[in-house]
Amino acid sequence: MDEISFDDFLKVDIRTGVVVRAAPFPEARKPAIKLWIDFGTDNGGIGEKKSSAQITAHYQPEQLVGKQVMAVVNFPPRQIGRFMSEVLVLGLPDATGEIVLITPDHPVANGARLI
């Protein structure tokens, strides 16, 4: 694995936000859920952004509303079918390779940046 500098790490803008809306995404090639995430507007928050997340093994859309998640917010948007995914929600694979979301273990402000 290539080493990176701390300055390289700082280029990746990872923030916390709360899912305000979630919907099935049946037209995606791989099973996914559409997410609308509020990253706040205070202290440099970036407002609401959309994401397509392949998290259907462990999550249903209705159980995601109100959940805090972590996401990379400074990748370029990506067109997925007719949906524009603006942020990359972060997760880790479980023992079978299905994605488990990364979440703060205590509530933090929407838009808080990982430091």
C-alpha positions in Angstrom: 0.0 0.0 0.0 1.3 3.5 -0.9 1.8 5.9 2.0 0.2 9.3 1.8 1.1 12.5 3.6 -1.2 14.1 6.2 -1.8 16.9 3.7 -3.1 14.3 1.2 -5.5 13.0 3.9 -6.8 16.5 4.6 -7.8 16.8 0.9 -10.6 14.2 1.6 -13.6 16.0 3.1 -15.4 13.5 5.3 -18.5 14.8 7.1 -21.4 13.6 9.1 -25.0 14.1 8.1 -28.4 12.7 8.9 -30.6 10.8 6.4 -33.7 12.8 5.9 -35.2 10.7 3.2 -34.5 7.2 1.7 -36.1 5.3 -1.2 -35.6 2.1 -3.0 -33.5 2.3 -6.2 -34.8 -0.6 -8.3 -33.4 0.8 -11.6 -29.8 0.6 -10.3 -27.7 -2.3 -11.8 -26.8 -3.5 -8.3 -29.4 -3.3 -5.4 -29.2 0.2 -3.9 -31.0 2.8 -1.8 -31.3 6.4 -2.7 -30.4 8.7 0.2 -31.0 12.4 0.9 -28.6 13.5 3.6 -28.6 16.8 5.5 -25.1 18.0 6.2 -26.3 21.1 7.9 -25.8 24.8 7.0 -24.1 26.1 10.2 -20.3 26.3 10.5 -19.6 25.6 6.9 -22.2 22.9 6.4 -23.1 22.1 2.8 -26.8 21.5 3.0 -28.7 18.5 1.6 -26.9 16.1 -0.8 -28.0 12.9 -2.5 -26.3 9.5 -2.6 -26.9 6.0 -4.0 -25.7 3.4 -1.6 -25.5 -0.4 -2.1 -26.6 -1.2 1.5 -29.8 -3.2 0.9 -28.5 -6.4 2.7 -28.6 -4.7 6.1 -30.9 -1.7 5.7 -34.4 -0.8 4.6 -35.2 2.7 3.4 -37.6 3.4 6.3 -35.1 2.5 9.0 -32.4 4.9 7.6 -34.4 8.1 8.1 -32.9 9.9 11.1 -29.6 7.9 11.1 -26.3 9.8 11.1 -23.9 8.6 8.5 -20.4 9.6 7.3 -19.7 10.5 3.7 -17.0 11.9 1.4 -18.5 15.2 0.2 -15.8 16.4 -2.2 -15.8 13.8 -4.9 -17.3 14.9 -8.2 -21.0 13.9 -8.6 -21.7 10.6 -10.4 -24.6 9.8 -12.6 -26.2 6.4 -11.6 -29.0 5.7 -14.0 -31.3 8.8 -13.8 -30.1 9.7 -10.3 -27.1 12.0 -9.6 -25.1 10.8 -6.6 -23.4 13.7 -5.0 -21.6 12.2 -2.0 -20.1 8.8 -1.2 -21.5 7.3 2.0 -18.9 5.3 3.9 -19.2 1.7 5.1 -17.2 -1.4 5.8 -17.8 -5.0 4.5 -19.1 -7.6 7.0 -18.0 -11.2 6.9 -19.9 -11.9 3.7 -18.9 -8.6 2.0 -22.2 -6.7 2.6 -21.8 -3.1 3.5 -22.3 -1.8 7.1 -22.5 1.9 7.4 -20.0 3.9 9.4 -21.7 6.1 12.0 -20.6 8.2 14.9 -21.1 6.5 18.3 -22.4 9.7 19.8 -24.6 12.4 18.1 -22.5 15.2 16.5 -23.5 18.3 14.5 -24.6 17.7 10.9 -21.7 18.8 8.7 -19.0 18.1 11.3 -15.8 17.2 9.5 -13.7 14.2 10.3 -10.4 15.4 11.8 
